[in-house]
Amino acid sequence: MFCDMYIRKLIIFIVFVCGVVFQVYTQEEDIEAKLQSFKYALKNKNLPKKERIDNLIALGDYYMGNPGDTAFNYLRNAKELSLSLKDSFNLMRSYNRLALLEIYDENDNVALKFTDSALMYADYFEESHFAGIGYSYRIKGMAFRFLERNNKALESFLQANRYLLKPQQDEELKTYLAENYSDLASIYLSTDNKEIALECIEKSLSIAKPIEAWWEIAGAYEFLSNYFLKENDYAISKKYLDSATIMYQKISSDVGLSNVNKLRADVFLQEEKFDEAIKVIVKEIDIDKKDGLSYTLTEDYLFLSNAYAKNKRLDVANKYLDSAKVSALESDNPAHTIKIGQQKARLFKEIEQYENAILELRAILKSNSISTYRESRKEIYEELYNLYELKNDPNNALIFFKKHQELNDSLKEVLQQNKYSVLQSEFNYNELEAKLETRNAQLKLTKEEKKRQNERGMFFIGLLGLIAVFFIFSFFRQRSLSKIKRETLLAKQEVLKIKKQALDTEVQFKNKQITDFAIHIAEKNELLENIKKKLKSVKVINDSHKGILMNTMQFINNDIEHNKEKIQLYKQVEETNDSFRAKLEQKYNNLNEKEQKVAIMLRLGQTSKQIALQLGISAASVDNYRYNLRKKMGVTKGESLKIFIKNI
C-alpha cells in the first residue's frame, strides 16, 4: 500500500536536494542575504546571460517546494532565456526542474510534457548531456508509475539505464543507476516477474554497497521486505526492514525511517496483528501532520480505514475514510479519489450491501481520470467480478472477468517483451552503442551530402543569375560607381567626425568629474584640518566642554580615516578565509577538493541537507563524504565532526 507513497516521498526528498545549485553559490551563513544578492544581480542589465540563467535556476531551486508560483516563474524565465540563446544544456536543466516541480505538485501528466521537452533539446552524442538524459528518463519513469502506466514506466527506466551505463561513471551517476535498478525491480515484481525482479535488486545492491550509498541500499532492503511479504514470509520481511532501518539511521533520514515504519505496519496487517499495525500508523500520522503533506496523510487514513475494516470495526473504518476524503481535497490527486471509492465499496461489501458497492465502483469507471490509471482499473474489474458472483449474476461477472483478464494480459505482454532488456543492455552495451552511433553517423552524412547538393544547385543558379545581371547593368553600375564611392567616403568621414566629437565631449566630462571630485576631497580635508586647528585653540571652560571637543575631534579623524579602515577590513576577511583553507591543506593533505568543500561548509555550521544543495549532490553522497572525513581526520565514533573541524 505504501509503495507509491515511498516514491512520492523520494520525489519530495529530491525536490529539497534540488536547492543544490542555489547552495553551491552560497558560502555565507546568511542565506537570506545571498538570496537578495541573486535578485539584485538579476536587475543588472549588464549581467552575462549565462550567469543570469544560473541565478534564475538557483532561485527556482531554492523556492521549489514553497507555496505559490515563485519557483515556477524563475525556472520558466531560465527556460525562456536559454531558448533565446539556443543553449541546449541549460534548456534540459530548466525543463527537468520544471518536471520535478510538477511531480511534487502531483501534476504527473504535465511533468511528462516537460521531460519530453528536456529530451528534445538533449544532445545524445555529447557526454556532458548523458547524466541529464538519464535523469530525464528517470523522472519520466516516476511520473508513469504514479499514473499506473507500468509499461511506459519500464520503457523509460530502461532508456535511463542506457545513458547511466556509460563507461565513465562518478558516484552520483552510480547512485542514479542503483535507484534505477530498484525501480525496475518494483515494476517486474508488480507483474509476478519475480526472477528478473530479484536480479535487478541484486544489481542495485552490487552498485550501491561499494560506494556506501546508504539511501539506495535501504531502498533495496525495503524492496526485499516487500518481496517476502508477498511470499507470506513475515520473519524475513521484518529482517530486511530492520536492515533498512540501520541504513536510514546511518544517514539520519527521518523520511526513510518513517517509510520503514509504515511498511512494518503493512506486515502487521498481513499477520492480522491489527492493534500493532494501527499503533504504528497513528504515531506516524502525528509526524505527517507536522510535515503538512496531504498526500501522505491521505494514505495514512486509508490504511487505518482498511485495518479497522479487517478487524470488523466498521464504524471506525468509516470515520477514517471520511478523514481521508478531507485530506484528499487538499492534495487534489485523482489516484486518491479512486482509492477512496474502492475503500468505500469494500466497506459496503463487508455489510453485504453489494449493490451499493457495485454502484460505487462503476461510478469510478465512469470518471475521466480512471482511463489513465490502468492498475486501478484492473483492480476494479476484479472487485466487480467478485461482487457480481456474490450477487449470483453470472452474466455481469463474466463481463468483468474478461475485462480484467484482457487488461492483465496486455500489461504482462508488454513487460514480458522487455523482460531481459535491462540485463542484456549491460552485456551488449558497447555493441549496441557502436551500431547506433554508426547508423546515426551514416544518417548524418547522408543528410549533409543532400544539403551540400542542394547548396551547390542553388549556388549555380544564383551564379548564372548574377552573371546575367552583371552584363545587363554593368554600364550603369560603372558610371555610378565613382559617385557612390565619393558619397560613401564623405559619409564615413562625417560619421567619424561625429564619433570623435562625442568621444571628446565624454572625455572632457569625465575629466571634469574627476577634477571636481579631487577638488571636493581636497577642500573637504582642508576644511576639516582648519576646523581641527580652531577647535584646538578653543579654551576649555569645564570638563563637559572638553568632552564635546574631544568627541568632535574624534569624529573628524574617523571621517578622514574611513576609507583606509574599509580597505583594511576587507583584507582581514580575505586573510581569515585563506588562513583556514591553508590550515586544512597543511594538516590534512589527503583530502580531495570536494571533501575540503564539505569540511569548510561544516565549519560554517551547514547541515547535511544544505551541503547537498550547495554541492549539487544527493544527501546520501554528503553522508559518504562525512564518513570519509571522519576516517581521514581520525575522528572517533561519538565525537562531533562539526566541533572537531571548528577547532582546527
C-alpha positions as CSV (number, residue, x, y, z in Angstrom):
1,M,0.0,0.0,0.0
2,F,2.8,2.4,0.9
3,C,4.9,1.6,-2.2
4,D,3.6,4.6,-4.2
5,M,3.9,6.8,-1.1
6,Y,7.6,5.8,-0.9
7,I,8.2,7.0,-4.4
8,R,6.3,10.3,-3.8
9,K,8.4,10.8,-0.6
10,L,11.5,10.1,-2.7
11,I,10.4,12.9,-5.1
12,I,9.9,15.3,-2.2
13,F,13.4,14.4,-1.0
14,I,14.8,15.1,-4.5
15,V,12.9,18.4,-4.6
16,F,14.7,19.6,-1.4
17,V,18.0,18.4,-2.8
18,C,17.3,20.5,-5.9
19,G,18.3,23.6,-3.9
20,V,21.8,22.3,-4.7
21,V,22.6,24.9,-7.4
22,F,21.5,27.7,-5.1
23,Q,23.6,26.4,-2.2
24,V,26.7,25.9,-4.4
25,Y,26.9,29.6,-4.8
26,T,26.3,30.2,-1.1
27,Q,29.4,30.4,1.0
28,E,27.8,32.5,3.7
29,E,25.7,31.7,6.8
30,D,23.2,34.4,5.9
31,I,21.2,32.6,3.1
32,E,18.6,35.4,3.0
33,A,21.4,37.9,2.2
34,K,22.6,35.7,-0.6
35,L,19.0,35.4,-1.9
36,Q,18.8,39.2,-2.1
37,S,22.2,39.4,-3.9
38,F,20.9,37.0,-6.6
39,K,17.7,39.1,-7.0
40,Y,19.8,42.3,-7.1
41,A,22.1,40.7,-9.7
42,L,19.2,39.9,-12.0
43,K,18.4,43.7,-12.0
44,N,21.8,44.4,-13.6
45,K,21.2,44.7,-17.3
46,N,24.9,44.0,-18.0
47,L,24.9,40.6,-16.2
48,P,26.1,38.0,-18.7
49,K,23.2,35.8,-19.9
50,K,24.8,32.5,-18.8
51,E,25.2,33.9,-15.3
52,R,21.6,35.2,-15.4
53,I,20.4,31.7,-16.3
54,D,22.4,30.2,-13.4
55,N,20.9,32.8,-11.0
56,L,17.3,32.1,-12.2
57,I,17.8,28.3,-11.8
58,A,19.4,28.8,-8.4
59,L,16.4,30.9,-7.2
60,G,14.0,28.4,-8.7
61,D,15.7,25.5,-6.8
62,Y,15.6,27.5,-3.6
63,Y,11.8,28.2,-3.8
64,M,10.9,24.7,-5.0
65,G,8.5,23.2,-2.5
66,N,7.3,26.6,-1.3
67,P,3.7,27.7,-1.8
68,G,2.9,29.8,-4.8
69,D,4.4,30.1,-8.3
70,T,7.7,31.7,-7.3
71,A,9.8,28.6,-8.2
72,F,7.9,28.1,-11.5
73,N,8.3,31.7,-12.6
74,Y,12.1,31.6,-12.0
75,L,12.5,28.3,-13.8
76,R,10.3,29.5,-16.7
77,N,12.4,32.6,-17.1
78,A,15.5,30.5,-17.1
79,K,14.0,28.3,-19.8
80,E,13.0,31.2,-22.0
81,L,16.4,32.8,-21.7
82,S,18.1,29.5,-22.5
83,L,15.8,29.2,-25.5
84,S,16.8,32.6,-26.8
85,L,20.5,31.6,-26.6
86,K,19.8,28.2,-28.1
87,D,21.6,26.8,-25.0
88,S,20.5,23.1,-25.1
89,F,22.3,22.1,-21.9
90,N,20.5,24.8,-19.8
91,L,17.2,24.1,-21.6
92,M,17.5,20.5,-20.4
93,R,18.3,21.6,-16.9
94,S,15.3,24.0,-16.8
95,Y,12.8,21.5,-18.2
96,N,14.0,18.7,-15.8
97,R,13.5,21.0,-12.8
98,L,10.1,22.1,-14.1
99,A,9.2,18.4,-14.4
100,L,10.3,17.7,-10.8
101,L,8.2,20.7,-9.6
102,E,5.1,19.3,-11.3
103,I,5.6,15.8,-9.8
104,Y,5.9,17.5,-6.4
105,D,2.6,19.2,-7.1
106,E,1.1,15.8,-8.3
107,N,0.7,17.1,-11.9
108,D,2.2,14.0,-13.4
109,N,0.9,14.5,-17.0
110,V,2.4,18.0,-17.1
111,A,5.7,16.6,-15.8
112,L,5.7,14.2,-18.7
113,K,5.4,17.1,-21.2
114,F,8.4,18.8,-19.5
115,T,10.6,15.7,-19.7
116,D,9.7,15.4,-23.4
117,S,10.8,19.0,-23.9
118,A,14.1,18.3,-22.0
119,L,14.9,15.3,-24.1
120,M,14.0,17.3,-27.3
121,Y,17.0,19.6,-26.6
122,A,19.4,16.8,-25.4
123,D,22.5,16.1,-27.4
124,Y,22.7,12.3,-27.5
125,F,26.3,12.3,-28.7
126,E,27.6,14.9,-26.1
127,E,29.0,13.1,-23.0
128,S,28.2,16.1,-20.7
129,H,24.5,15.6,-21.5
130,F,24.4,11.8,-20.6
131,A,23.6,12.2,-16.9
132,G,20.9,14.8,-17.7
133,I,19.4,12.5,-20.3
134,G,19.4,9.5,-17.9
135,Y,17.8,11.7,-15.2
136,S,15.1,12.9,-17.6
137,Y,14.1,9.3,-18.4
138,R,14.1,8.5,-14.6
139,I,11.7,11.4,-13.9
140,K,9.6,10.2,-16.9
141,G,9.5,6.7,-15.4
142,M,8.5,8.0,-12.0
143,A,5.6,10.0,-13.5
144,F,4.4,7.0,-15.4
145,R,4.5,4.9,-12.2
146,F,2.3,7.5,-10.4
147,L,-0.1,7.2,-13.4
148,E,0.0,3.4,-13.0
149,R,1.3,3.0,-16.6
150,N,3.9,0.4,-15.7
151,N,4.6,-0.5,-19.4
152,K,5.6,3.1,-20.2
153,A,7.5,3.4,-16.8
154,L,9.5,0.3,-17.7
155,E,10.5,1.7,-21.2
156,S,11.6,4.9,-19.5
157,F,13.7,3.2,-16.8
158,L,15.3,1.1,-19.5
159,Q,16.2,4.2,-21.5
160,A,17.6,5.7,-18.4
161,N,19.8,2.7,-17.9
162,R,21.2,3.1,-21.4
163,Y,22.7,6.5,-20.5
164,L,23.5,5.8,-16.9
165,L,25.6,2.8,-18.0
166,K,28.1,5.0,-19.9
167,P,31.8,3.9,-19.3
168,Q,32.8,6.9,-17.2
169,Q,30.7,7.0,-14.0
170,D,31.1,9.1,-10.9
171,E,29.5,8.3,-7.6
172,E,26.4,10.4,-8.4
173,L,25.8,8.6,-11.6
174,K,26.2,5.2,-9.9
175,T,23.7,6.3,-7.3
176,Y,21.1,7.1,-10.1
177,L,21.9,3.7,-11.6
178,A,21.3,1.9,-8.4
179,E,18.0,3.7,-7.9
180,N,17.0,2.8,-11.5
181,Y,17.6,-0.9,-10.9
182,S,15.4,-0.7,-7.8
183,D,12.6,0.9,-9.8
184,L,12.9,-1.8,-12.5
185,A,12.7,-4.5,-9.8
186,S,9.5,-3.0,-8.4
187,I,7.9,-3.0,-11.8
188,Y,8.8,-6.6,-12.6
189,L,7.6,-7.7,-9.2
190,S,4.2,-6.0,-9.7
191,T,3.6,-8.4,-12.6
192,D,5.0,-11.5,-11.0
193,N,8.3,-11.5,-12.9
194,K,10.0,-12.5,-9.6
195,E,13.2,-13.9,-11.0
196,I,14.1,-10.8,-13.1
197,A,13.0,-8.6,-10.2
198,L,15.5,-10.2,-7.8
199,E,18.3,-10.0,-10.4
200,C,17.6,-6.2,-10.7
201,I,17.7,-5.7,-7.0
202,E,20.9,-7.7,-6.6
203,K,22.4,-5.5,-9.3
204,S,21.3,-2.4,-7.4
205,L,22.9,-3.6,-4.2
206,S,26.1,-4.5,-6.0
207,I,26.4,-0.9,-7.3
208,A,25.3,0.8,-4.1
209,K,27.4,-1.1,-1.5
210,P,30.9,-0.4,-2.8
211,I,30.2,3.4,-2.8
212,E,28.3,3.2,0.6
213,A,25.1,4.7,-0.9
214,W,23.1,4.1,2.3
215,W,19.8,5.6,0.9
216,E,19.9,3.3,-2.1
217,I,20.9,0.2,0.0
218,A,18.0,0.9,2.3
219,G,15.6,1.2,-0.6
220,A,16.8,-2.2,-1.9
221,Y,16.2,-3.7,1.5
222,E,12.7,-2.3,1.6
223,F,12.0,-3.9,-1.8
224,L,13.2,-7.3,-0.5
225,S,11.0,-6.9,2.6
226,N,8.0,-6.2,0.3
227,Y,9.0,-9.2,-1.8
228,F,9.0,-11.6,1.1
229,L,5.8,-10.0,2.4
230,K,4.1,-11.1,-0.8
231,E,5.6,-14.6,-0.3
232,N,4.0,-14.6,3.2
233,D,7.4,-15.0,4.8
234,Y,6.9,-12.4,7.5
235,A,10.0,-13.2,9.5
236,I,12.4,-12.5,6.6
237,S,10.4,-9.5,5.6
238,K,10.9,-8.0,9.1
239,K,14.6,-8.7,9.0
240,Y,15.0,-6.7,5.8
241,L,13.1,-3.9,7.4
242,D,15.5,-4.0,10.3
243,S,18.4,-3.7,7.9
244,A,16.7,-0.8,6.1
245,T,16.3,0.9,9.5
246,I,20.0,0.6,10.2
247,M,20.9,2.2,6.8
248,Y,18.5,5.1,7.3
249,Q,19.9,5.7,10.8
250,K,23.4,5.9,9.3
251,I,22.2,9.0,7.3
252,S,19.8,10.3,9.9
253,S,16.9,10.1,7.4
254,D,13.5,10.8,9.1
255,V,11.7,10.2,5.8
256,G,13.3,6.8,5.3
257,L,12.6,5.7,8.9
258,S,9.0,6.9,8.6
259,N,8.6,4.8,5.5
260,V,10.1,1.7,7.1
261,N,7.6,2.1,10.0
262,K,4.7,2.2,7.6
263,L,6.0,-0.9,5.7
264,R,6.2,-2.6,9.1
265,A,2.6,-1.7,9.6
266,D,1.8,-3.5,6.3
267,V,3.5,-6.6,7.7
268,F,1.5,-6.4,10.9
269,L,-1.7,-6.1,8.9
270,Q,-0.9,-9.2,6.8
271,E,-0.2,-11.1,10.1
272,E,-3.6,-9.8,11.3
273,K,-1.9,-8.0,14.2
274,F,-4.3,-5.2,13.8
275,D,-3.6,-3.3,17.1
276,E,0.1,-3.2,16.4
277,A,-0.4,-2.0,12.8
278,I,-2.8,0.7,13.9
279,K,-0.5,1.8,16.7
280,V,2.4,2.4,14.2
281,I,0.3,4.4,11.8
282,V,-1.4,6.6,14.5
283,K,2.1,7.6,15.6
284,E,3.2,8.3,12.1
285,I,0.1,10.5,11.5
286,D,1.3,12.9,14.1
287,I,4.6,13.2,12.3
288,D,3.0,13.6,8.8
289,K,0.7,16.4,10.2
290,K,3.8,18.4,11.1
291,D,5.2,17.9,7.6
292,G,1.9,19.2,6.2
293,L,1.9,16.7,3.3
294,S,-1.7,16.0,2.4
295,Y,-0.7,13.1,0.1
296,T,0.9,11.0,2.9
297,L,-1.9,11.9,5.4
298,T,-4.5,10.6,2.9
299,E,-2.6,7.3,2.6
300,D,-2.3,7.0,6.4
301,Y,-6.1,7.5,6.8
302,L,-6.9,4.9,4.1
303,F,-4.6,2.4,5.8
304,L,-6.4,2.9,9.1
305,S,-9.8,2.5,7.4
306,N,-8.6,-0.7,5.9
307,A,-7.1,-2.0,9.1
308,Y,-10.3,-1.3,11.1
309,A,-12.4,-2.9,8.4
310,K,-10.4,-6.1,8.5
311,N,-10.7,-6.0,12.3
312,K,-14.6,-5.8,11.8
313,R,-14.8,-2.3,13.4
314,L,-16.6,-0.7,10.5
315,D,-17.7,2.4,12.4
316,V,-14.1,3.4,13.0
317,A,-13.2,2.4,9.4
318,N,-15.9,4.8,8.1
319,K,-14.6,7.6,10.4
320,Y,-11.0,7.3,9.0
321,L,-12.4,7.1,5.4
322,D,-14.1,10.5,6.0
323,S,-10.7,11.8,7.2
324,A,-9.1,10.5,4.0
325,K,-11.7,12.3,1.9
326,V,-11.0,15.7,3.7
327,S,-7.2,15.2,3.3
328,A,-7.7,14.3,-0.4
329,L,-9.4,17.6,-1.1
330,E,-6.1,19.3,-0.3
331,S,-4.0,17.1,-2.5
332,D,-6.5,17.0,-5.4
333,N,-5.0,13.8,-6.7
334,P,-7.2,11.6,-8.9
335,A,-5.5,8.4,-7.6
336,H,-6.7,9.2,-4.1
337,T,-10.3,9.7,-5.4
338,I,-10.1,6.2,-6.9
339,K,-8.7,4.6,-3.8
340,I,-11.3,6.2,-1.6
341,G,-14.1,5.0,-3.8
342,Q,-12.6,1.5,-3.7
343,Q,-12.4,1.5,0.1
344,K,-16.0,2.7,0.3
345,A,-17.1,-0.2,-1.9
346,R,-15.2,-2.6,0.3
347,L,-17.0,-1.3,3.4
348,F,-20.3,-1.8,1.6
349,K,-19.2,-5.3,0.8
350,E,-18.4,-6.0,4.5
351,I,-22.1,-5.3,5.4
352,E,-23.3,-7.2,2.4
353,Q,-24.6,-4.1,0.6
354,Y,-23.4,-5.5,-2.7
355,E,-25.5,-3.2,-4.9
356,N,-24.1,-0.1,-3.2
357,A,-20.6,-1.4,-3.6
358,I,-21.1,-2.1,-7.3
359,L,-22.6,1.4,-7.8
360,E,-19.5,2.9,-6.1
361,L,-17.1,1.0,-8.3
362,R,-19.0,1.7,-11.6
363,A,-19.1,5.4,-10.7
364,I,-15.3,5.3,-10.6
365,L,-15.1,3.6,-14.0
366,K,-17.3,6.5,-15.5
367,S,-14.8,9.2,-14.3
368,N,-12.4,10.7,-16.8
369,S,-9.3,10.0,-14.7
370,I,-9.6,6.2,-14.5
371,S,-8.5,5.7,-18.1
372,T,-5.0,6.9,-17.1
373,Y,-4.7,4.5,-14.1
374,R,-4.6,1.1,-15.6
375,E,-3.6,-0.8,-12.5
376,S,-6.5,0.6,-10.5
377,R,-8.9,-0.2,-13.4
378,K,-7.6,-3.8,-13.4
379,E,-8.3,-4.0,-9.6
380,I,-11.8,-2.6,-10.0
381,Y,-12.7,-5.1,-12.7
382,E,-11.6,-7.9,-10.4
383,E,-13.6,-6.5,-7.5
384,L,-16.7,-6.1,-9.7
385,Y,-16.3,-9.7,-10.9
386,N,-16.3,-10.9,-7.3
387,L,-19.3,-8.7,-6.3
388,Y,-21.4,-10.0,-9.2
389,E,-20.5,-13.5,-8.2
390,L,-21.7,-12.8,-4.7
391,K,-25.0,-11.5,-6.2
392,N,-25.4,-14.6,-8.3
393,D,-25.2,-12.5,-11.5
394,P,-23.0,-14.7,-13.8
395,N,-23.5,-12.6,-16.9
396,N,-22.1,-9.4,-15.4
397,A,-19.5,-11.4,-13.6
398,L,-18.3,-12.9,-16.9
399,I,-18.1,-9.4,-18.5
400,F,-15.8,-8.0,-15.8
401,F,-13.8,-11.2,-15.6
402,K,-13.0,-10.9,-19.3
403,K,-12.1,-7.2,-18.9
404,H,-9.8,-8.0,-16.0
405,Q,-8.0,-10.8,-18.0
406,E,-7.6,-8.7,-21.1
407,L,-6.1,-5.8,-19.3
408,N,-3.9,-8.0,-17.1
409,D,-2.7,-9.9,-20.2
410,S,-1.9,-6.7,-22.1
411,L,0.2,-5.4,-19.2
412,K,2.1,-8.7,-18.8
413,E,2.7,-8.9,-22.6
414,V,4.4,-5.5,-22.7
415,L,6.5,-6.3,-19.7
416,Q,7.4,-9.8,-20.9
417,Q,8.6,-8.3,-24.2
418,N,11.1,-6.2,-22.2
419,K,11.9,-8.9,-19.6
420,Y,15.5,-9.3,-20.4
421,S,16.3,-5.9,-21.8
422,V,17.5,-4.5,-18.5
423,L,20.2,-7.1,-18.1
424,Q,21.1,-7.5,-21.7
425,S,21.7,-3.8,-22.0
426,E,24.7,-4.1,-19.7
427,F,26.3,-7.0,-21.6
428,N,26.0,-5.9,-25.2
429,Y,26.1,-2.1,-24.4
430,N,29.2,-1.4,-26.4
431,E,28.0,-3.3,-29.4
432,L,24.6,-1.6,-29.4
433,E,26.1,1.8,-28.9
434,A,28.6,1.3,-31.7
435,K,25.7,0.2,-34.1
436,L,23.6,3.2,-33.0
437,E,26.4,5.7,-33.5
438,T,27.3,4.2,-36.9
439,R,23.7,4.4,-38.0
440,N,23.4,7.9,-36.8
441,A,26.7,8.9,-38.4
442,Q,25.5,7.4,-41.7
443,L,22.2,9.3,-41.5
444,K,24.1,12.5,-40.6
445,L,26.5,12.0,-43.6
446,T,23.5,11.4,-45.9
447,K,21.8,14.4,-44.7
448,E,24.9,16.6,-45.0
449,E,25.5,15.3,-48.6
450,K,22.0,16.1,-49.6
451,K,22.3,19.5,-48.0
452,R,25.6,20.1,-49.9
453,Q,24.0,19.1,-53.2
454,N,21.1,21.5,-52.6
455,E,23.6,24.2,-51.8
456,R,25.6,23.6,-54.9
457,G,22.5,23.7,-57.1
458,M,21.4,26.9,-55.5
459,F,24.9,28.3,-55.9
460,F,25.0,27.6,-59.7
461,I,21.5,29.1,-60.2
462,G,22.5,32.1,-58.3
463,L,25.8,32.4,-60.1
464,L,24.0,32.4,-63.5
465,G,21.6,35.0,-62.3
466,L,24.4,37.2,-61.1
467,I,26.3,36.9,-64.4
468,A,23.1,37.9,-66.3
469,V,22.6,40.9,-64.0
470,F,26.2,41.9,-64.3
471,F,26.1,42.1,-68.1
472,I,22.8,43.9,-68.1
473,F,23.6,46.6,-65.6
474,S,27.4,46.7,-65.9
475,F,27.4,50.0,-67.8
476,F,25.1,51.8,-65.3
477,R,27.0,50.4,-62.4
478,Q,30.3,51.6,-63.8
479,R,29.0,55.1,-64.2
480,S,27.6,55.4,-60.7
481,L,30.5,53.6,-59.0
482,S,32.7,56.6,-58.6
483,K,29.8,58.7,-57.4
484,I,28.8,56.1,-54.8
485,K,32.4,55.8,-53.6
486,R,32.7,59.5,-53.1
487,E,29.4,59.7,-51.2
488,T,30.4,56.7,-49.1
489,L,33.7,58.3,-48.2
490,L,32.1,61.6,-47.3
491,A,29.5,59.8,-45.2
492,K,32.2,57.8,-43.4
493,Q,34.2,60.9,-42.7
494,E,31.1,62.6,-41.3
495,V,30.4,59.6,-39.0
496,L,33.9,59.6,-37.8
497,K,33.8,63.3,-37.1
498,I,30.6,62.9,-35.1
499,K,32.0,60.0,-33.2
500,K,35.2,61.9,-32.4
501,Q,33.2,64.9,-31.2
502,A,31.1,62.7,-29.0
503,L,34.2,60.9,-27.5
504,D,35.9,64.3,-26.9
505,T,32.9,65.6,-25.1
506,E,32.6,62.4,-23.0
507,V,36.4,62.6,-22.1
508,Q,36.1,66.2,-21.1
509,F,33.0,65.4,-19.0
510,K,34.8,62.5,-17.3
511,N,37.9,64.6,-16.7
512,K,35.8,67.4,-15.2
513,Q,34.1,64.9,-12.9
514,I,37.4,63.5,-11.7
515,T,38.8,67.0,-11.2
516,D,35.7,68.2,-9.4
517,F,35.8,65.1,-7.2
518,A,39.5,65.6,-6.4
519,I,39.0,69.3,-5.6
520,H,36.0,68.4,-3.4
521,I,38.0,65.8,-1.4
522,A,40.9,68.3,-1.1
523,E,38.6,71.1,0.0
524,K,36.9,68.8,2.5
525,N,40.1,67.6,4.0
526,E,41.4,71.2,4.2
527,L,38.2,72.3,5.9
528,L,38.4,69.5,8.4
529,E,42.0,70.4,9.2
530,N,41.1,74.1,9.7
531,I,38.3,73.0,12.0
532,K,40.6,70.9,14.0
533,K,43.1,73.8,14.4
534,K,40.3,76.1,15.5
535,L,39.0,73.5,17.9
536,K,42.5,73.1,19.4
537,S,42.6,76.8,20.1
538,V,39.3,76.9,21.9
539,K,39.7,77.4,25.6
540,V,38.2,74.7,27.7
541,I,35.9,76.1,30.3
542,N,34.9,72.8,32.0
543,D,35.1,69.0,31.6
544,S,31.8,68.9,29.8
545,H,33.1,71.2,27.0
546,K,36.3,69.3,26.9
547,G,34.3,66.1,26.2
548,I,32.4,67.7,23.4
549,L,35.6,69.0,21.8
550,M,37.2,65.6,22.1
551,N,34.3,63.8,20.5
552,T,34.2,66.3,17.7
553,M,37.9,65.8,17.0
554,Q,37.5,62.1,17.1
555,F,34.6,62.3,14.6
556,I,36.7,64.3,12.2
557,N,39.6,61.9,12.4
558,N,37.3,58.9,11.8
559,D,35.9,60.6,8.7
560,I,39.4,61.1,7.3
561,E,40.5,57.6,8.0
562,H,37.2,55.9,6.9
563,N,38.4,54.6,3.5
564,K,41.6,53.3,5.0
565,E,39.7,51.3,7.6
566,K,37.3,49.8,5.0
567,I,40.3,48.6,2.9
568,Q,41.9,47.1,6.0
569,L,38.7,45.3,6.9
570,Y,38.3,43.6,3.5
571,K,41.9,42.4,3.8
572,Q,41.3,40.9,7.2
573,V,38.2,39.0,5.9
574,E,40.2,37.5,3.0
575,E,43.2,36.6,5.3
576,T,40.8,34.8,7.7
577,N,39.2,32.6,4.9
578,D,42.6,31.9,3.3
579,S,44.1,31.0,6.7
580,F,41.5,28.2,7.4
581,R,41.9,26.7,3.9
582,A,45.7,26.8,4.3
583,K,45.5,25.1,7.7
584,L,43.2,22.4,6.3
585,E,45.5,21.7,3.3
586,Q,48.6,21.7,5.5
587,K,47.2,19.4,8.2
588,Y,45.1,17.0,6.0
589,N,46.7,16.9,2.6
590,N,44.9,13.6,1.8
591,L,41.5,15.4,1.4
592,N,40.2,15.8,-2.2
593,E,38.7,19.1,-3.4
594,K,35.0,18.1,-2.6
595,E,36.0,16.8,0.9
596,Q,37.6,20.2,1.5
597,K,34.4,22.0,0.5
598,V,32.3,19.8,2.8
599,A,34.7,20.5,5.7
600,I,34.6,24.3,5.1
601,M,30.7,24.2,5.0
602,L,30.6,22.1,8.2
603,R,32.8,24.8,9.9
604,L,30.2,27.4,8.8
605,G,27.5,25.3,10.6
606,Q,25.8,23.9,7.5
607,T,23.6,20.8,7.8
608,S,23.9,17.8,5.5
609,K,20.9,18.8,3.5
610,Q,22.3,22.3,3.0
611,I,25.6,20.9,1.9
612,A,23.9,18.7,-0.6
613,L,22.1,21.7,-2.0
614,Q,25.4,23.6,-2.3
615,L,27.4,20.9,-4.0
616,G,24.8,19.5,-6.4
617,I,24.8,16.0,-4.9
618,S,22.4,13.8,-3.1
619,A,22.1,13.7,0.7
620,A,23.5,10.2,0.6
621,S,26.6,11.4,-1.1
622,V,27.1,14.1,1.6
623,D,27.0,11.4,4.3
624,N,29.6,9.4,2.4
625,Y,31.9,12.5,2.3
626,R,31.3,13.0,6.1
627,Y,32.2,9.4,6.6
628,N,35.4,9.8,4.6
629,L,36.3,13.0,6.6
630,R,35.9,11.1,9.8
631,K,38.3,8.3,8.6
632,K,40.9,10.7,7.1
633,M,40.9,13.1,10.1
634,G,40.8,10.3,12.7
635,V,37.5,11.5,14.3
636,T,36.3,8.8,16.8
637,K,32.8,7.5,16.9
638,G,30.6,9.6,19.2
639,E,32.8,12.7,18.6
640,S,31.1,15.6,16.8
641,L,32.8,16.1,13.3
642,K,31.5,19.7,13.2
643,I,33.1,20.6,16.5
644,F,36.3,18.9,15.6
645,I,36.6,20.9,12.3
646,K,35.8,24.2,14.1
647,N,38.7,23.6,16.5
648,I,41.2,23.1,13.7
